[in-house]
Amino acid sequence: MSPTGMSKSTSIPFSSAQRLVFTFLLALLIMVASVLSSDTAMPTQNMSHKERTELREEARDMFYHAYRAYMENAYPADELMPLSCKGRYRGVTPSRGDMDDILGNFSMTLVDTLDTLVLLGDFTEFEHAVKLVIRDVQFDSDIIVSVFETNIRMVGGLLSAHILSEYLQKQVDVMHWYKGELLEMARELGYRLLPAFNTSTGIPHARVNLRNGMKDPMLKKSRETCTACAGTILLEFAALSRLTGDPIFEVRAHAAMDALWKLRHRGSDLMGTVLNVHSGDWVRRDSGVGAGIDSYYEYLFKSYVLLGDDKYLARFNRHYNAVMKYVSEGPMLLDVLMHRPHAKSRNFMDSLLAFWPGLQVLSGDLKPAVQTHEMLYQVMQMHKLIPEAFTVDFQIHWGQHHLRPEFIESTYFLYRATGDHHYLQVGKRALKTLQQYAKVSCGYAAVNDVRTGKHEDRMDSFVLSETFKYLFLLFSEPQDLIINVDEFVFTTEAHLLPLSIAQLGNATFSFRQSDEHNVLDFMRTCPSSNKLFPEKVRKPLRNFITGSCPRTSSGKRLSALDFQASNADHLRAVYDMGITMVSVGDRSQGKVRLFHSFYNVSFSFCFALFIFPLLFWLRFNIISNASSPRFTGCYHNLYSVHPKTGQESRGGRNGTAVYAGNAGANKDSEHESVGAVAGE
């Protein structure tokens, strides 16, 4: 069989008009490839120690520019509004709707930032900040907050700061006055979140009132949450139980993870994004790795690493294999329907999926991590900043850029795994871009539209807790840091939990291999980074979005006039260009359909820049005056035409956007019905 799935002996009749059209198309294609051929780029130049040190210090300066702006103009507010240069308070500052569920009037930015001060080696400021938190922060407020965000930012921040405070007492001989106050604060906050877990499934509500639990009248109709919201609890709650000796937190978090696992689609092993916490019914069956589900996958794998519970590795591997089978399209990751995994559910990708290459590195699957990261890097180069969402042809879907950390996080892990200085250069590009487009006199401001560069009066706490932290770590040498980060697990908010937590006592449920798992679920082959050179993986993707086309291989070229549809070699050459021809209906009628898969083409930019416009022109001026073709997910169903009658038909799935929320909302507020935020 040929690559197109047709027998070598199959002949597809062409009318003279159709042959003329296709001949012209091939002639222009070959001409474009010849004109735009160029030598491949030189390998990445190693970054000097001097330049790396300068970039590390610049990342430090970026942190302090934002940190001091917050402390001097916003503290004790939850966030800094960098354009107004004042603090954002819940109930005082004009409401942003569900987006404000992250705010609890508990000095969130400072708590979220504590452990970054330790990594920077600023023990004096860390000690001062800890004293401020102990003195000023309280949780007895009649405020509804996001369970997910409060857990990852506040509980995680308090736990990490507690652990590092005790570490500094022993290793640096400071903070002898500290007696575990931050841990007690984390325990109190944990108890205030527990009422959200009182559901028939054990899956927590998306929101809870800090003072009244679920008794708040506004929470009576609370039914829905997102997968990541419910599945990003275990690391913090397990650490809280093991540090305090109170098992209730870890027990509840395990129960939530077990309940989620039972809701997977048994045929595809995929998860949806929004569910009913009481019935367990799926509200949105879209499945991907971005908003609404991202950190659920992350916490499955990291729960195995931190707690040593094999069942989480088995579950992660099952989900991972399903994602790579159904969601992964080359370097792209396109949402599908969990119950119909071959059906794409939307035609765009959101920026939160940028965390995925980093998770792939941790799980040992480096090659696809390199590929997806390279695609994202090219999106960044194309638009200066990675937009909140972009389409399958890499145009802007939502133009906001909230200074998210996910891409820099993946860059950091790829550098740690490979030692390839390309990732230092990528980090440099990201750092300089933030300096150019986000820095303002009072901190760093989110960009409301990457096309115009207009700022938004917003600086999320994760800018200090994650974005600048990962930039600093990327350019740091191990000897520059007070702690060995390899002995810690980074939570989804980049808080540090030590691997030694597993030794403090095991409140996890014992795992017994059941019919749900087999030995393959526990197997993972980690390729050696010494044998996998990222440059070789990136090279075929160098022009995936923009840039010059690679030089075509030497050898006899196919002349457009010599093309024969019955020639298997000719069909193969066309297939390599990204075109697949499929006969439709009765072969004797000569009706064919052309498909283009741009991630398989060897010079996809040429296609995007020249061939797509040509096909549209041919369609409107030669074939018919019908309406424009539909784009069907990753595959473009260009057209099918009857060579004799000229009648044209269209087919395929029409990608539909499933996010109905405000594009400018917080992290995952695209899920308006949930209003909670999912996954850094």
C-alpha positions as CSV (number, residue, x, y, z in Angstrom):
1,M,0.0,0.0,0.0
2,S,1.2,3.5,-0.7
3,P,1.4,6.2,2.1
4,T,-2.0,7.5,1.1
5,G,-3.6,4.2,1.7
6,M,-4.2,3.5,-2.1
7,S,-3.0,0.5,-4.0
8,K,-0.1,1.1,-6.2
9,S,-2.1,-0.1,-9.2
10,T,-5.0,2.2,-8.5
11,S,-5.6,4.9,-11.1
12,I,-7.5,8.1,-10.4
13,P,-8.9,9.7,-13.5
14,F,-8.4,13.4,-13.9
15,S,-10.3,15.8,-16.2
16,S,-8.2,18.1,-18.4
17,A,-9.3,21.1,-16.3
18,Q,-8.4,19.4,-13.0
19,R,-5.0,18.2,-14.4
20,L,-4.3,21.8,-15.4
21,V,-5.1,23.1,-12.0
22,F,-3.1,20.5,-10.2
23,T,-0.1,20.9,-12.6
24,F,-0.1,24.6,-11.9
25,L,-0.2,24.0,-8.2
26,L,2.7,21.6,-8.3
27,A,4.8,23.9,-10.5
28,L,4.4,26.8,-8.1
29,L,5.1,24.5,-5.1
30,I,8.4,23.4,-6.7
31,M,9.3,26.9,-7.6
32,V,8.7,28.2,-4.1
33,A,10.7,25.4,-2.6
34,S,13.6,26.1,-4.9
35,V,13.6,29.9,-4.3
36,L,13.3,29.7,-0.5
37,S,15.7,26.9,0.1
38,S,18.4,27.9,2.5
39,D,21.1,26.4,4.6
40,T,20.0,25.2,8.0
41,A,20.8,27.4,11.0
42,M,24.0,26.9,12.8
43,P,23.9,25.0,16.0
44,T,23.2,26.9,19.2
45,Q,26.3,28.8,20.5
46,N,27.2,28.0,24.0
47,M,26.5,30.8,26.5
48,S,29.5,32.1,28.3
49,H,29.6,32.0,32.1
50,K,29.8,35.8,32.2
51,E,26.7,36.2,30.2
52,R,24.8,33.6,32.2
53,T,25.8,35.3,35.4
54,E,24.6,38.7,34.0
55,L,21.3,37.2,33.0
56,R,20.9,35.6,36.5
57,E,21.4,38.9,38.1
58,E,19.0,40.6,35.7
59,A,16.4,38.0,36.6
60,R,17.1,38.8,40.3
61,D,16.6,42.5,39.5
62,M,13.3,41.8,37.8
63,F,12.1,40.0,40.9
64,Y,13.0,42.9,43.2
65,H,11.5,45.5,40.9
66,A,8.2,43.7,41.1
67,Y,8.5,42.7,44.8
68,R,9.4,46.2,46.0
69,A,6.6,47.7,44.0
70,Y,4.2,45.3,45.7
71,M,5.6,45.8,49.2
72,E,5.8,49.6,48.9
73,N,2.5,50.2,47.2
74,A,0.2,47.3,47.7
75,Y,0.9,45.2,50.9
76,P,-1.1,43.9,52.7
77,A,-3.4,43.6,49.6
78,D,-3.5,40.3,47.8
79,E,-2.1,41.7,44.5
80,L,-0.4,44.8,43.0
81,M,-2.2,46.7,40.3
82,P,1.0,47.9,38.5
83,L,-0.6,50.6,36.4
84,S,-2.6,52.1,39.3
85,C,0.3,51.4,41.6
86,K,-1.9,50.3,44.4
87,G,-3.2,47.1,46.0
88,R,-6.1,45.0,44.9
89,Y,-8.5,44.1,47.8
90,R,-11.5,41.9,47.7
91,G,-14.6,43.9,48.3
92,V,-12.8,47.2,47.9
93,T,-11.4,47.3,44.4
94,P,-14.0,47.0,41.7
95,S,-15.0,43.4,41.2
96,R,-13.8,41.3,38.2
97,G,-16.4,38.7,38.8
98,D,-15.3,35.0,39.2
99,M,-11.8,36.1,38.6
100,D,-11.6,37.6,42.1
101,D,-12.2,34.2,43.7
102,I,-8.4,33.9,44.0
103,L,-8.5,36.8,46.5
104,G,-9.1,36.3,50.2
105,N,-7.6,39.5,51.7
106,F,-4.8,37.3,53.1
107,S,-1.7,39.0,51.5
108,M,-1.5,36.4,48.8
109,T,1.4,37.8,46.8
110,L,3.7,37.9,49.9
111,V,2.8,34.4,51.0
112,D,3.2,33.1,47.5
113,T,6.6,34.7,47.2
114,L,8.3,33.7,50.5
115,D,10.3,30.7,49.2
116,T,11.6,32.7,46.2
117,L,13.4,35.0,48.6
118,V,15.2,31.9,50.0
119,L,16.3,30.7,46.6
120,L,17.6,34.2,45.9
121,G,19.6,34.0,49.1
122,D,17.9,37.0,50.7
123,F,17.5,35.6,54.3
124,T,17.1,39.0,55.9
125,E,14.1,39.9,53.7
126,F,12.7,36.4,54.1
127,E,12.8,36.6,57.9
128,H,11.2,40.0,57.7
129,A,8.5,38.8,55.4
130,V,7.7,35.7,57.6
131,K,7.3,38.0,60.6
132,L,4.9,40.2,58.6
133,V,2.8,37.1,57.5
134,I,2.6,35.9,61.1
135,R,1.6,39.3,62.4
136,D,-0.8,40.5,59.7
137,V,-2.4,37.5,57.8
138,Q,-5.7,36.0,59.1
139,F,-8.3,33.8,57.6
140,D,-11.5,34.4,59.5
141,S,-13.2,36.4,56.8
142,D,-16.6,36.1,55.3
143,I,-15.2,35.7,51.8
144,I,-15.8,33.0,49.1
145,V,-12.5,31.8,47.7
146,S,-11.3,29.3,45.1
147,V,-10.4,26.0,46.8
148,F,-7.8,25.3,44.1
149,E,-6.1,28.6,44.1
150,T,-6.1,29.0,47.9
151,N,-4.5,25.6,48.2
152,I,-1.7,26.0,45.7
153,R,-0.9,29.6,46.5
154,M,-1.6,30.0,50.2
155,V,-1.4,26.5,51.7
156,G,1.6,25.6,49.5
157,G,3.3,28.9,50.2
158,L,2.9,28.6,53.9
159,L,4.2,25.0,53.9
160,S,7.2,25.7,51.8
161,A,8.1,28.8,53.9
162,H,7.8,26.7,57.0
163,I,10.1,24.0,55.7
164,L,12.7,26.5,54.5
165,S,12.5,28.4,57.9
166,E,13.4,25.2,59.7
167,Y,16.1,24.5,57.1
168,L,17.7,27.9,57.6
169,Q,17.6,27.4,61.4
170,K,19.8,24.3,61.0
171,Q,22.0,25.2,58.1
172,V,22.4,29.0,58.3
173,D,21.9,29.5,62.1
174,V,19.2,32.2,61.7
175,M,15.5,32.6,62.7
176,H,15.9,30.9,66.1
177,W,12.7,32.6,67.2
178,Y,10.6,30.7,64.7
179,K,8.5,28.0,66.4
180,G,6.4,26.6,63.5
181,E,3.8,29.4,63.3
182,L,3.5,29.1,59.5
183,L,2.7,25.4,59.8
184,E,-0.1,26.2,62.2
185,M,-1.5,28.9,59.8
186,A,-1.4,26.3,57.0
187,R,-3.3,23.8,59.2
188,E,-6.0,26.5,60.1
189,L,-6.4,27.3,56.4
190,G,-6.6,23.6,55.5
191,Y,-9.5,23.1,58.0
192,R,-11.3,26.1,56.4
193,L,-11.1,24.4,53.0
194,L,-12.3,21.0,54.2
195,P,-16.1,21.7,54.1
196,A,-15.7,21.9,50.3
197,F,-15.0,18.1,50.3
198,N,-18.4,17.2,51.8
199,T,-19.9,15.9,48.6
200,S,-21.4,12.6,47.6
201,T,-18.4,11.8,45.4
202,G,-15.6,13.1,47.6
203,I,-14.7,15.6,44.8
204,P,-14.4,19.0,46.4
205,H,-16.5,22.0,45.4
206,A,-14.8,24.7,43.4
207,R,-15.4,27.4,46.1
208,V,-15.8,27.7,49.9
209,N,-16.5,30.5,52.3
210,L,-13.5,30.9,54.6
211,R,-15.7,31.6,57.7
212,N,-19.0,29.7,56.9
213,G,-17.8,26.8,54.8
214,M,-20.5,25.7,52.4
215,K,-23.3,27.4,54.4
216,D,-23.0,30.6,52.4
217,P,-26.2,31.2,50.5
218,M,-24.3,32.0,47.3
219,L,-22.9,28.4,47.4
220,K,-26.2,26.6,47.6
221,K,-26.2,26.0,43.9
222,S,-22.6,25.0,43.7
223,R,-22.4,21.9,41.6
224,E,-19.5,22.1,39.1
225,T,-15.7,22.1,39.3
226,C,-12.9,21.5,36.8
227,T,-10.7,18.4,36.7
228,A,-7.6,20.3,37.6
229,C,-9.4,22.2,40.4
230,A,-10.3,18.9,42.1
231,G,-7.1,17.1,41.2
232,T,-4.5,19.6,42.3
233,I,-4.8,19.2,46.1
234,L,-2.8,16.1,47.1
235,L,0.7,17.4,47.2
236,E,-0.1,20.2,49.6
237,F,-2.6,18.2,51.7
238,A,-0.3,15.2,52.0
239,A,2.5,17.4,53.1
240,L,0.2,19.2,55.6
241,S,-0.9,15.8,57.1
242,R,2.6,14.5,57.4
243,L,4.0,17.7,58.9
244,T,1.2,18.1,61.4
245,G,0.4,14.5,62.1
246,D,-3.2,15.1,61.2
247,P,-4.3,12.6,58.5
248,I,-7.6,14.1,57.6
249,F,-6.1,16.3,54.8
250,E,-4.3,13.6,53.0
251,V,-7.2,11.2,53.3
252,R,-9.6,13.7,51.7
253,A,-7.2,14.5,48.9
254,H,-6.6,10.8,48.1
255,A,-10.4,10.2,48.1
256,A,-10.8,13.0,45.5
257,M,-8.1,11.6,43.3
258,D,-9.6,8.1,43.5
259,A,-13.1,9.5,42.6
260,L,-11.6,11.3,39.6
261,W,-9.9,8.2,38.4
262,K,-13.1,6.3,38.4
263,L,-14.7,8.9,36.1
264,R,-12.2,8.5,33.2
265,H,-13.7,7.2,30.0
266,R,-12.9,3.5,30.1
267,G,-12.5,3.2,26.3
268,S,-10.1,6.1,25.8
269,D,-8.6,6.6,29.3
270,L,-9.2,10.3,28.8
271,M,-10.8,12.8,31.2
272,G,-13.1,15.7,30.6
273,T,-12.6,19.2,32.0
274,V,-15.8,20.1,34.0
275,L,-17.9,17.7,36.2
276,N,-20.7,17.7,38.7
277,V,-19.3,17.1,42.2
278,H,-22.4,15.4,43.4
279,S,-23.4,13.1,40.5
280,G,-20.0,12.7,39.0
281,D,-21.5,13.4,35.5
282,W,-19.3,15.2,33.0
283,V,-20.4,18.7,32.1
284,R,-17.7,19.3,29.5
285,R,-16.2,16.3,27.8
286,D,-13.3,18.1,26.1
287,S,-10.0,16.5,26.9
288,G,-6.6,17.9,26.4
289,V,-3.6,19.1,28.5
290,G,-4.4,22.8,28.9
291,A,-6.8,24.9,30.9
292,G,-9.2,22.9,33.2
293,I,-7.2,19.7,33.3
294,D,-3.5,20.5,33.1
295,S,-2.3,20.2,36.7
296,Y,-4.3,17.0,37.3
297,Y,-1.8,15.2,35.2
298,E,1.0,17.0,36.9
299,Y,-0.2,16.0,40.4
300,L,-0.6,12.3,39.4
301,F,3.0,12.1,38.5
302,K,4.4,14.2,41.2
303,S,2.3,12.4,43.9
304,Y,4.1,9.3,42.8
305,V,7.5,11.1,43.1
306,L,6.7,12.7,46.5
307,L,4.7,10.0,48.2
308,G,6.1,6.9,46.5
309,D,2.6,5.5,45.8
310,D,2.8,3.4,42.6
311,K,-0.9,3.7,41.8
312,Y,-0.3,7.3,40.8
313,L,2.4,6.3,38.4
314,A,0.1,3.7,36.9
315,R,-2.7,6.2,36.5
316,F,-0.4,8.8,35.0
317,N,1.0,6.4,32.4
318,R,-2.5,5.3,31.4
319,H,-3.6,9.0,30.9
320,Y,-0.3,9.9,29.2
321,N,-0.5,7.1,26.7
322,A,-4.0,8.2,25.9
323,V,-3.0,11.9,25.5
324,M,-0.1,10.9,23.1
325,K,-2.4,8.7,21.1
326,Y,-5.4,11.1,20.7
327,V,-4.4,14.6,21.7
328,S,-0.9,14.9,20.4
329,E,-0.7,15.9,16.7
330,G,3.0,16.1,16.1
331,P,4.3,19.0,18.3
332,M,0.7,20.3,18.7
333,L,-1.8,19.3,21.4
334,L,-5.4,19.6,20.3
335,D,-8.4,19.0,22.5
336,V,-10.6,16.0,21.6
337,L,-13.8,14.6,23.0
338,M,-13.1,12.1,25.8
339,H,-15.9,9.8,24.5
340,R,-15.0,10.3,20.8
341,P,-11.3,10.8,20.9
342,H,-10.8,11.0,17.2
343,A,-13.1,14.1,17.1
344,K,-11.4,17.4,17.8
345,S,-13.4,19.6,20.1
346,R,-11.7,23.0,19.3
347,N,-9.4,24.5,16.8
348,F,-7.1,26.4,19.1
349,M,-4.6,25.8,21.9
350,D,-4.2,27.7,25.1
351,S,-1.0,28.9,26.7
352,L,-1.4,26.8,29.8
353,L,-0.4,23.7,27.8
354,A,3.2,25.1,27.8
355,F,3.7,23.2,31.1
356,W,3.4,19.9,29.3
357,P,7.0,19.6,27.9
358,G,8.3,20.1,31.4
359,L,6.1,17.3,32.7
360,Q,7.3,15.1,29.8
361,V,10.9,15.8,30.8
362,L,10.2,14.7,34.4
363,S,8.5,11.5,33.2
364,G,11.4,10.8,30.8
365,D,9.9,11.4,27.4
366,L,12.3,13.9,26.0
367,K,11.7,13.9,22.3
368,P,8.1,15.1,22.2
369,A,9.0,17.6,24.9
370,V,11.6,19.1,22.7
371,Q,9.2,19.2,19.8
372,T,6.3,20.9,21.6
373,H,8.6,23.3,23.2
374,E,10.1,24.3,19.9
375,M,6.6,24.9,18.5
376,L,5.8,27.1,21.4
377,Y,9.1,29.0,21.0
378,Q,8.2,29.7,17.4
379,V,4.8,31.0,18.5
380,M,6.6,33.3,20.9
381,Q,8.9,34.6,18.2
382,M,6.0,35.1,15.8
383,H,3.9,37.2,18.3
384,K,6.7,38.5,20.6
385,L,4.8,37.0,23.6
386,I,2.8,33.7,23.7
387,P,-0.8,34.7,23.5
388,E,-3.4,33.3,25.8
389,A,-4.7,31.1,23.0
390,F,-3.6,30.6,19.4
391,T,-5.2,28.7,16.5
392,V,-3.9,25.6,14.7
393,D,-2.3,27.8,12.1
394,F,-0.7,29.8,15.0
395,Q,-2.8,33.0,14.7
396,I,-4.0,34.8,17.8
397,H,-7.2,33.5,19.3
398,W,-7.0,35.3,22.6
399,G,-4.5,38.1,22.6
400,Q,-3.8,38.5,26.3
401,H,-0.5,37.6,27.9
402,H,-0.6,37.4,31.7
403,L,3.2,36.8,32.3
404,R,2.5,33.1,32.8
405,P,5.4,30.9,33.9
406,E,4.6,27.6,32.1
407,F,6.9,28.1,29.0
408,I,9.8,29.3,31.1
409,E,9.2,26.4,33.5
410,S,9.5,23.9,30.6
411,T,12.6,25.7,29.3
412,Y,14.2,25.3,32.7
413,F,13.5,21.5,32.9
414,L,14.6,20.9,29.4
415,Y,17.9,22.7,30.1
416,R,18.4,20.7,33.3
417,A,17.7,17.4,31.4
418,T,19.8,18.1,28.3
419,G,22.4,20.7,29.2
420,D,21.7,22.2,25.8
421,H,22.5,25.9,25.7
422,H,19.7,26.5,23.3
423,Y,17.4,26.6,26.2
424,L,19.6,29.3,27.9
425,Q,19.2,31.3,24.7
426,V,15.4,30.7,24.8
427,G,15.3,31.9,28.4
428,K,17.3,35.0,27.4
429,R,14.8,35.8,24.7
430,A,11.9,35.4,27.2
431,L,13.6,37.5,29.8
432,K,14.4,40.4,27.3
433,T,10.9,40.2,26.0
434,L,9.4,40.7,29.4
435,Q,11.7,43.6,30.1
436,Q,10.7,45.2,26.8
437,Y,6.9,44.7,26.8
438,A,5.8,44.1,30.4
439,K,8.0,46.3,32.7
440,V,6.4,49.4,34.0
441,S,7.5,51.9,36.7
442,C,5.5,50.0,39.3
443,G,6.3,46.4,38.7
444,Y,5.4,44.3,35.6
445,A,2.0,44.6,33.9
446,A,0.1,41.9,32.0
447,V,-0.3,42.6,28.3
448,N,-4.0,43.0,27.3
449,D,-3.2,42.3,23.6
450,V,0.1,41.1,22.2
451,R,-0.7,42.7,18.9
452,T,-0.9,46.2,20.3
453,G,1.2,45.8,23.4
454,K,-1.5,47.5,25.5
455,H,-1.0,46.8,29.2
456,E,-3.5,45.5,31.8
457,D,-3.6,46.6,35.4
458,R,-2.7,43.2,36.7
459,M,0.3,41.4,38.1
460,D,-0.7,38.0,39.4
461,S,1.2,36.5,42.4
462,F,2.6,33.7,40.2
463,V,4.8,36.3,38.5
464,L,6.9,36.5,41.6
465,S,6.4,32.9,42.8
466,E,7.0,31.2,39.5
467,T,7.9,33.3,36.4
468,F,10.9,35.1,38.0
469,K,11.8,32.0,40.1
470,Y,12.2,29.8,37.0
471,L,14.1,32.5,35.2
472,F,16.5,32.8,38.1
473,L,17.0,29.1,38.4
474,L,17.5,28.7,34.6
475,F,20.6,31.0,34.7
476,S,21.9,29.7,38.1
477,E,24.6,27.1,38.7
478,P,24.0,24.6,41.5
479,Q,26.6,26.3,43.7
480,D,24.7,29.6,43.4
481,L,21.8,28.1,45.4
482,I,21.5,27.6,49.2
483,I,19.5,24.4,48.7
484,N,19.8,21.5,46.4
485,V,16.6,21.7,44.3
486,D,17.0,18.1,43.2
487,E,15.9,17.1,46.8
488,F,12.6,18.9,46.3
489,V,9.4,18.6,44.3
490,F,8.1,21.7,42.7
491,T,4.3,22.1,43.2
492,T,2.2,23.5,40.4
493,E,2.8,27.0,42.0
494,A,6.6,26.2,42.1
495,H,6.6,25.8,45.9
496,L,9.2,23.4,47.2
497,L,8.3,20.3,49.1
498,P,11.2,18.0,50.2
499,L,11.3,14.4,49.1
500,S,12.0,13.5,52.7
501,I,8.3,14.1,53.4
502,A,7.7,10.5,52.4
503,Q,9.7,9.4,55.5
504,L,7.5,11.3,57.9
505,G,4.8,8.7,57.9
506,N,2.6,7.1,55.3
507,A,-1.1,8.0,55.4
508,T,-1.6,6.9,51.8
509,F,-3.7,3.9,51.0
510,S,-1.8,0.8,50.2
511,F,-1.9,-0.1,46.6
512,R,-2.7,-3.5,45.4
513,Q,-2.5,-4.4,41.7
514,S,-6.0,-4.9,40.4
515,D,-7.8,-5.4,37.2
516,E,-7.6,-1.7,36.6
517,H,-3.8,-1.9,36.1
518,N,-1.4,-4.2,34.5
519,V,2.4,-4.4,34.5
520,L,2.6,-2.1,31.4
521,D,1.1,0.7,33.4
522,F,4.2,0.9,35.6
523,M,6.7,0.7,32.8
524,R,8.5,3.7,31.4
525,T,11.7,3.8,29.4
526,C,13.6,7.0,30.0
527,P,15.9,7.8,27.0
528,S,19.4,8.9,27.8
529,S,19.9,12.6,27.3
530,N,23.5,11.8,26.2
531,K,22.1,10.0,23.1
532,L,19.2,12.2,22.4
533,F,20.6,15.5,21.1
534,P,17.8,18.1,21.2
535,E,19.3,19.9,18.2
536,K,18.5,16.9,16.0
537,V,14.9,16.8,17.2
538,R,14.4,20.6,16.8
539,K,16.0,20.7,13.3
540,P,13.1,19.4,11.4
541,L,10.8,21.8,13.2
542,R,13.0,24.9,12.7
543,N,10.6,26.3,10.1
544,F,7.4,24.8,11.5
545,I,5.8,28.2,11.8
546,T,8.1,30.9,10.4
547,G,11.5,31.2,8.8
548,S,13.1,30.0,5.6
549,C,12.4,26.6,4.2
550,P,15.1,23.9,4.5
551,R,17.0,22.9,1.5
552,T,15.3,20.2,-0.5
553,S,17.1,16.9,-0.8
554,S,19.3,16.3,-3.8
555,G,18.3,14.1,-6.6
556,K,16.0,14.2,-9.6
557,R,13.1,16.5,-9.0
558,L,9.6,15.7,-10.1
559,S,8.4,17.9,-12.9
560,A,4.8,19.0,-12.6
561,L,4.2,18.1,-16.2
562,D,5.4,14.6,-15.6
563,F,3.1,14.0,-12.6
564,Q,1.0,10.9,-12.9
565,A,-1.7,10.0,-10.4
566,S,-1.2,6.3,-11.0
567,N,2.6,6.5,-10.2
568,A,3.2,5.5,-6.6
569,D,6.5,7.4,-6.5
570,H,4.8,10.5,-7.7
571,L,2.1,10.1,-5.0
572,R,4.8,9.7,-2.4
573,A,6.4,12.9,-3.5
574,V,3.1,14.7,-3.2
575,Y,2.5,13.1,0.2
576,D,5.9,14.5,1.4
577,M,4.6,17.9,0.4
578,G,1.8,17.4,2.9
579,I,-0.9,16.6,0.3
580,T,-3.0,13.4,0.5
581,M,-5.3,12.5,-2.3
582,V,-8.3,10.3,-1.6
583,S,-10.8,9.1,-4.1
584,V,-14.4,9.7,-3.1
585,G,-17.4,7.5,-4.0
586,D,-17.2,5.5,-7.2
587,R,-13.6,5.6,-8.5
588,S,-14.9,5.5,-12.1
589,Q,-16.4,9.0,-11.6
590,G,-13.0,10.4,-10.9
591,K,-14.0,12.4,-7.8
592,V,-11.0,13.1,-5.5
593,R,-10.4,15.0,-2.3
594,L,-7.2,16.7,-1.3
595,F,-6.1,16.8,2.3
596,H,-3.2,18.8,3.7
597,S,-1.5,17.9,7.0
598,F,0.9,20.8,7.6
599,Y,2.9,19.2,10.5
600,N,4.1,16.4,8.2
601,V,5.2,18.6,5.3
602,S,8.9,19.1,5.0
603,F,8.6,22.8,4.4
604,S,5.3,23.8,6.1
605,F,6.0,27.5,6.1
606,C,6.0,27.5,2.3
607,F,2.7,25.8,2.3
608,A,1.2,28.2,4.8
609,L,2.6,31.3,3.1
610,F,2.1,30.4,-0.6
611,I,0.0,27.2,-1.2
612,F,-3.0,27.9,1.1
613,P,-3.6,31.3,-0.6
614,L,-3.1,29.7,-4.0
615,L,-5.7,27.0,-3.2
616,F,-8.2,29.6,-2.1
617,W,-7.5,31.6,-5.3
618,L,-7.9,28.5,-7.5
619,R,-11.1,27.6,-5.6
620,F,-12.7,30.9,-6.1
621,N,-11.5,31.6,-9.7
622,I,-11.3,28.2,-11.4
623,I,-13.2,25.6,-9.6
624,S,-16.3,27.3,-8.2
625,N,-17.6,30.3,-6.4
626,A,-18.7,28.3,-3.4
627,S,-18.2,29.3,0.2
628,S,-14.8,29.1,1.7
629,P,-13.5,25.7,2.8
630,R,-13.8,24.4,6.3
631,F,-10.7,23.8,8.4
632,T,-11.1,20.5,10.3
633,G,-8.8,20.5,13.3
634,C,-5.2,19.7,12.3
635,Y,-6.2,18.3,8.9
636,H,-7.5,20.8,6.3
637,N,-10.2,19.3,4.1
638,L,-9.5,21.6,1.2
639,Y,-12.1,20.6,-1.3
640,S,-13.6,17.7,-3.3
641,V,-14.7,18.4,-6.8
642,H,-16.3,16.3,-9.5
643,P,-14.0,16.7,-12.6
644,K,-16.8,16.4,-15.1
645,T,-19.6,18.5,-13.6
646,G,-17.5,20.8,-11.5
647,Q,-19.8,20.3,-8.5
648,E,-17.9,20.8,-5.3
649,S,-18.7,19.3,-1.9
650,R,-17.2,20.0,1.6
651,G,-16.9,17.7,4.5
652,G,-15.1,17.1,7.8
653,R,-15.6,18.4,11.3
654,N,-15.9,22.0,11.9
655,G,-13.8,22.9,15.0
656,T,-15.8,24.7,17.6
657,A,-14.4,26.7,20.6
658,V,-15.6,25.2,23.9
659,Y,-14.5,28.1,26.1
660,A,-17.3,30.6,26.5
661,G,-15.7,32.8,29.2
662,N,-14.0,36.1,29.3
663,A,-10.7,35.9,27.5
664,G,-9.2,38.3,29.9
665,A,-10.1,36.2,32.9
666,N,-7.7,34.6,35.4
667,K,-5.9,31.4,34.6
668,D,-8.8,29.2,33.8
669,S,-11.8,31.4,34.2
670,E,-12.6,30.4,30.6
671,H,-14.7,27.9,32.6
672,E,-17.3,30.5,33.6
673,S,-19.6,27.9,35.1
674,V,-16.8,26.8,37.4
675,G,-15.1,30.1,38.1
676,A,-12.1,28.4,39.6
677,V,-8.7,28.4,38.1
678,A,-6.8,25.4,36.9
679,G,-3.2,24.8,36.7
680,E,-0.1,26.7,36.4
